[in-house]
Amino acid sequence: MPSTLVECVPNFSEGRDAAKVDAIVEAMKIPGVYLLDREMDADHNRCVITLVGDREAIQEAAIRGVGKAAELIDLTTHQGAHPRMGAADVVPFIPIDGVTLEDCVAMARHAGTEIHKRFGVPVYLYEAAATRPERQNLEYIRRGQFEGIRDEIATNPARLPDFGDAALHATAGATVVGARKALIAYNIFLSTAEVDIAKRIAKAVRFSSGGLRFVKGAGFLVRGMAQVSMNLTDFEQTPIHRVFEFVKREASRYGVAPVSSEIVGLIPKQALEQAAEWFLQIENFDSSLILENRLAAVTTGKTAPGGPSAGLRAGVEPFIEQLAAPTATPGGGSAAAASGAMAAGLAGMVASMSRGKKAYAQNEPQLSEAVARLASLREELKAAIDADAASYNAVVKAYKAAKGSSDGKSLINAALREASAVPLGVAERSAEVAGIAADLRAITSPMMKSDLITAIALAGAAVKGALANVEINIDSIEPSSADDEAFVMQARERAAELSGLG
């Protein structure tokens, strides 16, 4: 498997002609991309393809899929229960491993640019990639569907795409591309053919109408039954079993009941584990009780989620134990970098949770900027955890290599300069994190004040610890050149500027 793993779940407006779907899937088969699932629904006249792959390869696969769909699907003759505005209707990128949500935002923007450039299909950005707060919601972009947008796009500035001109592709419409967390497409069939009941239940359950957070819903007639069709955008905060129980309760008000439910595409294992725990009412349940999870822990060395040393502890315990080991690395420099990375993570969480909420709509630009910058700082600080340990090891090697060498002092000073530069960079980035976190206090929920206080304290500790490493390393430098002298002077000046933030 690739070192970076991204999921892409493109939805195409074709669910009846298997040959067309085959051709679209074939167009997306390139090295580094793996097909996990394909779903076709004739009533919705829609298919959902689930791919995973390396970030570069999966971008190209998605772009090619949109191009093939534009070639094969004609929306002027398309009919189906599901709303649609494009032959390739929606193309989300989802971070899995080695990438962040912000990385997927950059991927979405690259894909959007290429889709318009290559195929003349206009592109709108949604969810985390949205350039306007209202466009975070797909429903807002897609209202009126292909026909409504086609009629308005030339005269209504709100309809202008992010990439392309004020006109839809004549037959392929427009495509919505974005970045989001893992989503569960979940449908519940009711014991009635009255679609109005499904629509009322959908209105009750969806968040935009006052229902459950992280739920989008609509009502359709599918296979002769009323269907509540939903997208669960954050199953960890609004689990699938809670949604099922809500729909079941609402259905009883109309004298009907759920008959069955379906998953469109794939579902995270954790979501089913949550449902099992809820419905079976298992005492002291955790994921390590599942046979396959326990086997994975034994065969791969990874602790099963929820196991004896599981949960959040499992993620940090190995690093803490390495710090406690009687070895020189990792040491204080790595710990300082980790502290700064945690600070950036906390502050980023606060900004992300406030972004998109009506109460903070006026702060959308600042929050989006903070989210993006903190994500970058977090990655740089995480990289510094290993870089600090590596720079120390390089100093040790330099001292050994210097014995009997004519340029021994130069070798040592070069290593010490690098060992000073790494923690100095940690201090600079952590100071920036502290500043952003402090600014966020005025434009985010006061209920998250403690998270920001913790972030500021962690960032301050990172600055102080990193500067201690800078000091001990530059004190060890015995300048043998003008460059050494200049480096020491500049490092001391910068450390003095940052010391007040420790």
Secondary structure, DSSP 4 states (H G I P E B T S, - for coil): --SSEEEE--EES-SS-HHHHHHHHHHT--TTEEEEEEEEETTTTEEEEEEEE-HHHHHHHHHHHHHHHHHH--TTS---SS--SBSEEEEEEEEEES--HHHHHHHHHHHHHHHHHHH---EEEEETT-SSGGGGSHHHHHTTHHHHHHHHTTT-GGG--SBS-SS-BTTTB-EEEEE-S--EEEEEEES---HHHHHHHHHHHSGGGT--TTEEEEEEEETTEEEEEEEES-TTTS-HHHHHHHHHHHHHTTT--EEEEEEES---HHHHHHHHHHHHT-TT--GGGSHHHHHHHHHH-PPPTTSTT-THHHHHHHHHHHHHSSSSSS-HHHHHHHHHHHHHHHHHHHHHHHTT-GGGGGGHHHHHHHHHHHHHHHHHHHHHHHHHHHHHHHHHHHHHHHTT-TTHHHHHHHHHHHHHHHHHHHHHHHHHHHHHHHHHTTTS-GGGHHHHHHHHHHHHHHHHHHHHHHHHHHHT----SHHHHHHHHHHHHHHHHHHTT-
